[in-house]
Amino acid sequence: TVFHGSSEANILSILRSGLKVSPPSTAYIAGKMYGNGTYGALDSSKSLGYTMGRWGTAKGPSGWLFICQFALGKVFEPTTQRGNPPKGYDSTWAKAKKTGLYHDELIVYSEAQIKITHLLECK
């Protein structure tokens, strides 16, 4: 189980089209530490920060927490807090103990690797 948090501003688009991987030409926003991918966390408290505007996202009356399955394929495990995976990897698993992050983060680089199973409204 992987958690992905989003603000109310994004919910309709995600429900219509799914979680998207932003193209490389898009502007930098919160969540590109390991490249253009879809980010999730094993710990819901990490993703909750994105639901209510704590990590640079727009605030609204509700936030949304998606519960997903990520098909990881060949996993890259970085030892730093930045950088894209080398060619040949399907995903990144940034483990807190190896990278110094507070929570493990999982990143997939293709929308076909994401299955949303549940949606929670957070107030």
C-alpha positions in Angstrom: 0.0 0.0 0.0 1.3 3.4 -1.0 -0.3 6.8 0.0 -0.4 9.8 -2.3 -1.8 13.1 -1.0 -3.3 15.9 -3.0 -5.1 19.2 -2.4 -8.7 19.8 -3.4 -7.6 21.8 -6.4 -6.3 18.5 -8.1 -9.0 16.1 -7.2 -11.3 16.3 -10.2 -8.5 16.0 -12.6 -7.1 12.9 -10.8 -10.5 11.3 -10.7 -11.0 11.9 -14.4 -7.5 11.0 -15.7 -5.7 9.2 -12.9 -2.4 10.2 -11.3 -0.1 11.6 -13.9 3.6 11.7 -14.4 4.6 15.3 -15.2 6.7 15.8 -18.4 10.3 17.0 -17.9 9.3 20.5 -19.3 7.0 21.3 -16.5 7.9 23.8 -13.8 9.4 22.6 -10.5 6.8 21.9 -7.8 7.0 20.0 -4.5 7.7 16.4 -5.2 10.4 16.2 -7.8 13.4 15.3 -5.6 13.9 12.1 -7.6 12.8 13.2 -11.0 9.5 13.5 -12.9 7.3 10.7 -11.4 4.4 10.0 -9.2 5.4 10.0 -5.6 3.9 8.0 -2.8 4.8 7.1 0.8 4.5 4.0 2.9 3.6 6.2 5.9 0.3 8.1 5.5 1.6 11.0 7.6 4.1 12.0 4.9 1.3 12.1 2.3 -1.1 13.9 4.6 1.2 16.9 4.3 0.3 17.3 0.7 -3.5 17.2 1.4 -3.8 20.3 3.5 -1.1 22.7 2.1 1.8 21.9 4.4 4.3 21.1 1.6 3.7 24.0 -0.8 0.3 23.0 -2.2 -2.8 25.1 -2.3 -5.1 25.0 0.8 -8.8 24.2 0.6 -11.5 22.9 2.9 -10.6 19.3 2.2 -7.6 17.3 1.2 -7.5 13.9 -0.4 -5.5 10.9 0.3 -5.2 8.2 -2.4 -4.4 4.7 -1.4 -2.6 3.0 -4.3 -0.7 0.1 -5.5 2.6 0.8 -7.3 4.1 -1.7 -9.7 7.7 -1.1 -8.9 9.5 -3.3 -11.4 13.3 -2.9 -11.2 13.9 -0.6 -8.1 16.7 1.9 -7.7 17.6 2.6 -4.1 19.4 6.0 -3.8 21.8 7.0 -1.0 21.3 10.7 -1.4 18.3 13.1 -1.3 18.4 14.1 -5.0 18.7 12.6 -8.4 17.1 10.6 -11.1 17.5 6.9 -11.3 20.0 5.5 -13.8 18.6 4.1 -17.1 17.1 0.7 -16.8 15.2 1.3 -13.6 11.4 1.4 -13.4 11.1 3.1 -10.0 12.9 4.6 -7.0 12.6 3.6 -3.4 14.2 6.3 -1.3 14.6 4.6 2.1 14.7 7.0 5.0 17.6 5.2 6.7 19.7 5.3 3.5 18.9 8.9 2.4 18.3 10.8 5.6 14.7 11.5 4.7 12.1 11.3 7.5 9.9 8.8 5.6 10.4 6.2 2.8 9.3 7.5 -0.5 8.4 5.5 -3.6 8.4 7.0 -7.1 7.2 5.4 -10.3 7.8 6.9 -13.7 4.9 5.6 -15.8 1.2 6.0 -15.2 0.7 2.4 -16.1 2.5 1.5 -12.8 -0.3 3.1 -10.6 -3.5 1.6 -9.5 -5.7 3.7 -7.2 -7.7 1.5 -4.9 -9.2 3.9 -2.3 -9.8 7.6 -1.8 -10.1 9.3 1.6 -11.3 12.9 2.2 -9.3 14.6 4.9 -10.7 17.6 6.8 
